[in-house]
Amino acid sequence: MNYDDLMGRFHQTLRIAARNDAMLMVMDTLIKIAELLIEKRDKERAVEILTFVLCYPMRPETRARA
């Protein structure tokens, strides 16, 4: 699957998760987006996303992934 397809799926997942107040899924998806951005060498955007994720209260396992 290519970058654009993955980002499209991640954005769709974010919309569904946000609509259902599934914040754990939102945070996990944001981490996956940041990982993809790092692979694409867009580290600045990845850091912005991870900074947001790290400021949100979450499970220790999710924080460790971020």
Secondary structure, 3 states (H helix, E strand, C coil): CCHHHHHHHHHHHHHHHHHCCCHHHHHHHHHHHHHHHHHCCCHHHHHHHHHHHHHCCCCHHHHHHC
